[in-house]
Amino acid sequence: MHNLKELRKNLDNLKKKFEDRNVNFDLNDFKKKDNLNRDLIIKKEKLEQEKKSLSKSKDKTNFEKSKKISEEISDLVKKQNISQNELDRIIFSLPNLAHHDVPIGKDENSNKLIKKNGNIKKFEFKIKSHVELGAKNKNIDFDTSIKLSGSRFVVLKDKFALLERALINFMLDTHINDFKYTEISPPLIVNEDVMFGTGQLPKFEEDQFEIKFDNSDQRKFLIPTAEVVLTNLVRKSIIEKSSLPKRFVASTPCFRKEAGSYGKDTKGMIRQHQFYKVELVSIVEPSKCLEELERMLGCAESILEKLEIPYQVVLLSSGDMGFSAEKTYDIEAWVPSENKFREISSCSSCGSFQARRMGAKYKSSDGNDFVGTLNGSGLAVGRLMIALLENNQNEDGSINIPNVLKKYMNNLEKI
């Protein structure tokens, strides 16, 4: 979230920066609503001072004057609340600003390739997609999931269900033991304030699954990612500087409507309404955000390196980044059946953008400052399964188990 005073100071400069994020910031509309809101606040404060002066007087004739002023104040409060809500609606919809080393562009066509890792295997036979590999014994079962839940869900069976669990446990162990993340088992349902804190609301409400509760005075949502709960662990708190950085990891189901993606990736497990993901979150001093981003990227990359899956790292352009991000790297794994790399992780620095929305601060030498927040997939489980199945397939449709996974797979050599 942006500071209102800073917006007022740098309107023309910020308009260009918001345009870099594909947002048309209407300066005139903002100024009009801001000026109206300030005028209402000034009028209300003047009347409150006048009422306070009258209350000190013992003149009984002032009673009617005071009563009339109270009515005027009440009317101004209503108008100012409406005005403030309209101004907040604009501010809350403005994305984070891109860091100066982020490529400027409207979409993925301006992304910058940073590196490639691993060798793409040449198969001596016609390769099968993960859907075809899972069709044997219906180990990847879309027909049953449609009966149960509709499209964009999946039922995994037998060794494929074991493989999903093995990948989760392998990733958690790696991030906890090798990189010293603290494991968290969080709630999967959160309130409206928590969704606002990380930027899912109000702008992306149409993509969220809302839960209806009887007699509830607060809206509740299924989490779209564990980032929401892990980042909000520090909401409305002041953290000791000595306790930073804080690093959290969690494996959770994620729930997304995928609004706006109709017709895209309708086959297979690429784009689901429900999927597992191992999520990494860091809470740091703002000056350490970019350093921590490189570290987080390395943690996520290590999973693909250990599994020997080819991948590439891409720096996203200003127009392709998520709403709360100031800088984002995507990791894309090689998917043989599509003959291309597919996103399997996004690692983002959000600076203090989310911290302002959450009210999350730390004690610094200059007083209390907002913390910096980062998040990254470490990794998305369904897409990792796709890459692993396809890159490790044999001509007979069996799947070789990578060495690092065997102890999580009851020492199976292949599926």
Backbone hydrogen bonds, N-H to C=O, Kabsch-Sander energy under -0.5 kcal/mol:
donor,donor_aa,acceptor,acceptor_aa,energy
7,L,3,N,-2.2
8,R,4,L,-2.2
9,K,5,K,-1.7
10,N,6,E,-1.7
11,L,8,R,-0.6
14,L,10,N,-2.9
15,K,11,L,-2.2
16,K,12,D,-1.2
17,K,13,N,-1.5
18,F,14,L,-2.7
19,E,15,K,-1.9
20,D,16,K,-1.7
21,R,17,K,-0.5
21,R,18,F,-0.7
22,N,19,E,-1.9
23,V,18,F,-2.3
25,F,23,V,-1.1
26,D,24,N,-0.8
27,L,25,F,-1.1
30,F,26,D,-2.2
31,K,27,L,-3.0
32,K,28,N,-2.4
33,K,29,D,-2.3
34,D,30,F,-2.8
35,N,31,K,-2.9
36,L,32,K,-2.2
37,N,33,K,-2.2
38,R,34,D,-2.4
39,D,35,N,-2.5
40,L,36,L,-2.2
41,I,37,N,-2.0
42,I,38,R,-2.5
43,K,39,D,-2.5
44,K,40,L,-2.2
45,E,41,I,-2.5
46,K,42,I,-2.3
47,L,43,K,-2.1
48,E,44,K,-2.2
49,Q,45,E,-2.0
50,E,46,K,-2.3
51,K,47,L,-2.6
52,K,48,E,-2.1
53,S,49,Q,-2.1
54,L,50,E,-2.1
55,S,51,K,-2.1
56,K,52,K,-0.8
56,K,53,S,-0.6
57,S,53,S,-0.6
57,S,54,L,-1.0
60,K,58,K,-0.5
62,N,59,D,-1.5
63,F,60,K,-1.6
65,K,61,T,-0.7
66,S,62,N,-2.9
67,K,63,F,-2.4
68,K,64,E,-2.4
69,I,65,K,-2.4
70,S,66,S,-2.3
71,E,67,K,-1.7
72,E,68,K,-2.0
73,I,69,I,-2.8
74,S,70,S,-2.4
75,D,71,E,-2.0
76,L,72,E,-2.3
77,V,73,I,-2.7
78,K,74,S,-1.8
79,K,75,D,-2.1
80,Q,76,L,-3.2
81,N,77,V,-2.4
82,I,78,K,-1.8
83,S,79,K,-2.5
84,Q,80,Q,-3.1
85,N,81,N,-2.2
86,E,82,I,-1.9
87,L,83,S,-2.1
88,D,84,Q,-3.0
89,R,85,N,-2.1
90,I,86,E,-1.2
91,I,87,L,-2.2
92,F,88,D,-3.5
93,S,89,R,-0.8
93,S,90,I,-0.6
94,L,91,I,-1.4
96,N,323,F,-2.5
99,H,326,E,-3.0
102,V,99,H,-2.1
110,S,107,D,-1.9
111,N,108,E,-1.6
112,K,315,L,-2.7
113,L,111,N,-0.5
114,I,313,V,-3.0
115,K,313,V,-1.3
117,N,311,Y,-3.0
123,F,121,K,-0.7
127,I,125,F,-0.5
133,L,129,S,-2.6
134,G,130,H,-1.9
135,A,131,V,-0.7
135,A,132,E,-0.6
136,K,132,E,-0.5
136,K,133,L,-0.5
138,K,135,A,-2.1
139,N,134,G,-1.0
139,N,136,K,-1.3
140,I,134,G,-2.2
141,D,139,N,-0.6
141,D,155,V,-3.1
142,F,140,I,-0.7
145,S,141,D,-0.9
146,I,142,F,-2.1
147,K,143,D,-1.5
148,L,144,T,-2.0
149,S,145,S,-3.4
150,G,145,S,-1.1
155,V,141,D,-1.4
156,L,154,V,-0.5
157,K,139,N,-2.2
160,F,157,K,-1.9
161,A,157,K,-0.8
162,L,158,D,-2.0
163,L,159,K,-2.1
164,E,160,F,-1.9
165,R,161,A,-2.0
166,A,162,L,-2.7
167,L,163,L,-2.5
168,I,164,E,-1.9
169,N,165,R,-2.5
170,F,166,A,-2.7
171,M,167,L,-2.5
172,L,168,I,-2.6
173,D,169,N,-2.5
174,T,170,F,-2.1
175,H,171,M,-2.5
176,I,172,L,-2.4
177,N,173,D,-2.8
178,D,173,D,-0.5
178,D,174,T,-2.0
179,F,174,T,-0.9
180,K,176,I,-0.7
181,Y,175,H,-2.3
182,T,247,R,-2.7
183,E,181,Y,-0.6
184,I,249,V,-2.5
190,V,221,F,-2.6
192,E,219,R,-1.2
195,M,191,N,-1.7
196,F,192,E,-2.1
197,G,193,D,-2.0
198,T,194,V,-1.2
199,G,195,M,-0.5
199,G,196,F,-0.9
200,Q,195,M,-1.7
201,L,195,M,-1.3
204,F,200,Q,-1.5
205,E,202,P,-1.2
207,D,204,F,-1.4
208,Q,205,E,-1.8
210,E,208,Q,-0.8
211,I,220,K,-2.7
213,F,211,I,-0.6
216,S,213,F,-0.9
220,K,211,I,-0.8
221,F,190,V,-2.8
222,L,209,F,-2.5
223,I,188,L,-2.4
228,V,225,T,-1.4
230,L,226,A,-2.8
231,T,227,E,-2.4
232,N,228,V,-1.3
233,L,230,L,-0.9
234,V,231,T,-1.3
235,R,232,N,-1.5
236,K,358,M,-1.8
237,S,234,V,-0.8
237,S,359,G,-0.7
239,I,237,S,-0.5
239,I,361,K,-2.9
243,S,240,E,-1.8
244,L,241,K,-1.7
246,K,283,I,-2.5
248,F,281,V,-3.1
249,V,182,T,-2.3
250,A,279,E,-1.6
252,T,250,A,-0.6
252,T,277,K,-1.9
254,C,275,F,-2.8
255,F,223,I,-2.1
256,R,273,H,-2.2
257,K,207,D,-2.3
261,S,258,E,-1.9
264,K,261,S,-2.5
270,I,267,K,-0.6
271,R,265,D,-0.6
272,Q,270,I,-0.5
273,H,152,R,-2.9
274,Q,152,R,-0.7
275,F,254,C,-1.8
277,K,252,T,-2.0
278,V,379,L,-2.4
279,E,250,A,-3.0
279,E,277,K,-0.6
280,L,376,G,-3.3
281,V,248,F,-2.4
282,S,374,L,-1.9
283,I,246,K,-2.8
284,V,372,G,-2.5
288,K,285,E,-2.4
289,C,286,P,-1.5
292,E,288,K,-2.5
293,L,289,C,-2.1
294,E,290,L,-1.7
295,R,291,E,-1.6
296,M,292,E,-2.9
297,L,293,L,-2.5
298,G,294,E,-2.0
299,C,295,R,-1.9
300,A,296,M,-2.2
301,E,297,L,-2.6
302,S,298,G,-1.8
303,I,299,C,-0.7
303,I,300,A,-0.9
304,L,300,A,-0.8
305,E,301,E,-2.2
306,K,302,S,-2.5
307,L,303,I,-1.7
308,E,304,L,-0.6
308,E,305,E,-0.7
309,I,304,L,-2.4
311,Y,117,N,-2.6
312,Q,332,E,-2.2
313,V,115,K,-2.4
314,V,330,D,-2.8
315,L,112,K,-3.3
316,L,314,V,-0.6
316,L,328,T,-2.4
318,S,103,P,-2.5
319,G,105,G,-1.4
320,D,317,S,-1.3
321,M,317,S,-0.9
325,A,322,G,-1.0
326,E,349,S,-3.5
327,K,349,S,-1.3
329,Y,347,C,-2.5
330,D,314,V,-3.0
331,I,345,S,-2.8
332,E,312,Q,-3.0
332,E,330,D,-0.5
333,A,342,R,-2.7
334,W,310,P,-2.5
335,V,340,K,-2.6
338,E,335,V,-1.1
339,N,335,V,-1.0
339,N,336,P,-0.6
340,K,335,V,-1.4
342,R,333,A,-3.1
344,I,331,I,-3.3
345,S,331,I,-1.5
347,C,329,Y,-3.0
348,S,346,S,-0.5
348,S,375,N,-3.4
349,S,327,K,-2.5
350,C,373,T,-2.8
353,F,350,C,-2.0
356,R,352,S,-2.0
357,R,353,F,-1.1
358,M,354,Q,-2.1
359,G,355,A,-2.1
360,A,355,A,-2.0
361,K,237,S,-2.8
361,K,359,G,-0.6
362,Y,369,D,-2.9
363,K,239,I,-2.6
364,S,362,Y,-0.7
364,S,367,G,-3.5
367,G,364,S,-1.5
369,D,362,Y,-2.2
369,D,367,G,-0.6
371,V,360,A,-1.7
372,G,284,V,-3.4
373,T,351,G,-2.1
374,L,282,S,-2.1
375,N,348,S,-2.1
376,G,280,L,-2.4
377,S,346,S,-1.1
378,G,278,V,-4.3
380,A,344,I,-1.7
381,V,276,Y,-1.7
382,G,276,Y,-0.8
384,L,380,A,-1.7
385,M,381,V,-2.5
386,I,382,G,-2.0
387,A,383,R,-2.2
388,L,384,L,-2.6
389,L,385,M,-3.1
390,E,386,I,-2.3
391,N,387,A,-2.2
392,N,388,L,-1.5
393,Q,390,E,-0.8
394,N,398,S,-2.3
397,G,394,N,-2.1
400,N,392,N,-2.8
401,I,413,E,-2.8
405,L,402,P,-1.6
406,K,402,P,-0.9
406,K,403,N,-0.9
408,Y,405,L,-1.4
409,M,405,L,-0.7
409,M,406,K,-1.2
411,N,406,K,-3.0
412,L,409,M,-1.5
415,I,399,I,-2.5
